[in-house]
Amino acid sequence: MAKQNQYYPDVVFHPGATLAEKLEELGMGPKEFAIRTGKPEKTISAILSGESSITADMAVQFENVTRIPAHFWMNYQRAYDEYIARIKRQEALEQAAGWVKSFPVSQMMKFGWLEKLSSGIERTAGLFEFFGVSNAEAWENYYCNQQLKVAFRISLKHTRDPFALSVWLRKGELEASTIEAPIYSETKFRELLPDIKSLAAEQPEDFFQQLQEICLAAGVKVVHVPPLPKAPVTGATRWINDHPLIQLSGRGRRNDIFWFSFFHEAGHILHHGKKEIFLEDIEYDDKDMIKEEEADAFAVKWTFSEGEERELKQMLPLTEQEFIQYAARINTHPSLIIGRLQHNKDIPYYFDTRFFKSLVFPGDPEK
């Protein structure tokens, strides 16, 4: 938010008003002043009427005639320009009052993403700062009109709720901006995948911190941003400043869903372009389903492969202990096996739910 307790005058007059007073004091008309300063009379008249600005060149010329330093005219003009800009800013804030109502502002304040603001104008200013935009039109152009395709190559216009989704994505960008990362190494990232698979199998309490540290060693940033109402996204992948970013929501808080989502996003990083953004569980116009299937296949490979699934089915039925031992042998968590079998409708969704773990994330608002 803007700094508090800063003083801004209620009104600042155009420097032309002061110039008019000085010319009257000197008994000099606009025509004579124009001749003395070497400026067109039309230009001087425009300044005196407040329709034109005093430039640095003019200020120096005025100094010789008015005996008032050039920096006075420049400072006066600067103050007036800022005053006018703030009036326009206030108008933009007032005009965006309806726009703000489309965003999950209450949830953002609950999570601490926005200060707890009461007035509509304060909330509008807070959203502008959150998104790093100057007005609602700028937000529309960035997130919905694809006017900056280098940084954001899809449009949220036809998603269920582009407002909530843009908040979730922006929070991920802000979280990622606080993380210092080495240069990305695809080779290193591939080498670290077995360690990540082991982490998923062990599921320690500090799993997310360890996951971040492992990925960061390869230059991959991983952030958790809790899901928002009307933005039912599980994960997203994009490149920011040559670093891949994996953003996960932990939606549902089930460890099997979380780890499948992570490896799915990792598949996008390793197999698809830097210029694309991938949103999971969200439908949008240019979604490439072939690439989504490739990312799914990558996640299957690293969580519970098709070969392992065929092998397990041939071993059925298994006792609980035998099932746990099999999961340990293939270095995966039992929940990832159960989740896959449920997804494929090989077993009912109520079967063996005791293997699922409810996840807790650092800084979790629900922790």
Residue pairs with C-beta under 8 A, 6 or more apart in sequence:
1 115
1 122
1 125
1 126
1 129
2 125
2 129
8 83
8 86
9 83
11 83
12 79
12 80
12 82
12 83
13 80
14 50
14 80
15 47
15 54
15 73
15 76
15 77
15 80
16 47
16 48
16 49
16 50
16 52
16 54
17 50
18 76
19 47
19 48
19 54
19 62
19 66
19 73
20 48
22 66
22 68
23 29
23 30
23 33
23 48
26 66
28 36
30 41
30 44
30 45
30 48
31 41
33 44
33 65
34 40
34 41
34 43
34 44
36 65
37 44
37 58
37 61
37 62
37 64
37 65
38 61
39 58
39 61
43 52
43 58
46 52
47 53
47 54
47 58
53 77
53 81
54 62
54 73
54 74
54 76
54 77
56 70
56 74
58 73
59 70
59 71
59 73
59 74
59 77
60 70
62 68
62 70
62 73
63 69
63 70
63 73
90 121
92 134
92 135
92 136
93 121
93 124
93 125
93 128
94 121
95 136
96 124
96 128
96 135
96 136
97 120
97 121
97 124
99 124
99 136
99 139
100 120
100 123
100 124
100 127
102 163
103 127
103 163
103 164
103 167
104 163
104 164
104 167
104 228
104 229
104 230
105 114
105 123
105 127
107 228
107 229
108 114
108 130
108 167
109 115
109 116
109 117
110 365
111 226
111 365
112 365
113 130
113 167
113 171
114 123
114 126
114 127
114 130
115 126
117 123
117 126
128 134
128 135
130 167
130 170
130 174
131 139
131 142
131 166
131 170
133 139
133 142
139 166
141 147
141 148
142 148
142 152
143 152
143 155
143 156
143 162
143 166
144 155
144 156
144 157
144 162
145 155
145 157
146 152
146 153
146 154
146 155
150 275
151 240
152 277
153 275
153 276
153 277
154 276
154 277
154 279
154 284
154 285
154 286
155 284
155 285
155 286
156 162
156 165
156 166
156 284
158 284
158 285
159 165
159 282
159 283
159 284
160 230
160 232
160 282
160 283
161 230
161 231
163 230
164 228
164 229
164 230
164 231
165 230
165 231
165 233
165 279
165 282
167 228
167 231
168 225
168 227
168 228
168 231
168 233
168 247
168 249
169 236
169 247
171 225
172 223
172 225
172 236
172 245
172 247
173 240
173 245
175 223
175 225
175 247
176 221
176 223
176 240
176 243
176 245
176 247
179 216
179 221
179 223
181 216
181 219
181 220
181 221
181 243
182 216
182 217
182 218
182 219
183 219
183 242
184 218
184 219
184 220
184 242
184 243
184 244
185 218
185 219
186 218
186 270
188 217
188 218
188 219
189 215
189 218
189 219
189 220
189 266
189 269
189 270
190 270
191 218
192 214
192 215
192 217
192 218
193 266
193 302
194 331
195 214
196 211
196 214
196 215
196 262
196 263
196 266
196 302
197 302
197 303
197 331
197 332
198 331
199 207
199 210
199 211
199 214
200 207
200 255
200 259
200 262
200 303
200 332
200 333
200 336
201 327
201 328
201 331
201 332
201 333
202 333
203 255
203 333
203 357
204 210
205 360
207 359
208 224
208 359
208 361
208 362
209 362
211 222
211 262
212 221
212 222
212 223
215 221
215 222
215 246
216 222
219 243
219 244
220 243
220 244
220 245
220 246
220 269
221 240
221 243
221 244
221 245
221 246
222 245
222 246
222 247
222 248
222 262
223 245
223 246
223 247
223 248
224 247
224 248
224 249
224 250
224 361
224 362
224 364
225 247
225 248
225 249
226 249
226 250
226 361
226 364
226 365
226 366
227 233
227 249
227 250
227 251
232 251
232 281
232 282
233 249
233 251
233 279
233 280
233 281
233 282
234 248
234 249
234 251
234 252
234 257
234 261
234 280
234 281
235 246
235 247
235 248
235 249
235 261
235 262
235 264
235 265
235 279
235 280
236 245
236 246
236 247
236 265
236 277
236 278
236 279
236 280
237 244
237 245
237 246
237 247
237 265
237 268
237 269
237 277
237 278
238 244
238 245
238 247
238 276
238 277
238 278
239 245
239 274
239 275
242 274
244 269
244 274
246 262
246 265
246 266
246 269
247 265
248 258
248 261
248 262
248 265
250 258
250 359
250 361
251 257
251 281
253 358
253 359
254 335
254 339
254 356
254 357
254 358
254 359
255 333
255 335
255 336
255 356
255 357
255 359
256 303
256 333
256 335
256 336
256 338
256 339
256 340
256 356
257 339
258 359
259 303
259 333
259 336
260 299
260 303
260 336
260 339
261 280
261 299
263 298
263 299
263 301
263 302
263 303
264 280
264 295
264 296
264 298
264 299
265 278
265 280
265 295
266 298
266 299
266 302
267 294
267 295
267 296
267 297
267 298
267 299
268 276
268 278
268 291
268 295
270 298
271 291
271 294
271 295
271 298
272 278
272 291
272 294
272 295
276 288
276 291
278 291
278 292
278 295
279 287
280 292
300 306
300 340
303 332
303 336
303 340
304 330
304 332
304 336
304 337
304 340
308 330
308 332
309 340
309 341
312 318
312 326
312 337
313 346
315 322
315 326
318 326
323 334
323 337
324 334
326 337
327 333
327 334
327 336
327 337
333 355
334 352
334 355
335 355
335 356
335 357
338 347
338 351
338 352
338 353
338 355
338 356
339 356
341 347
341 351
342 348
342 349
342 351
360 367
361 367
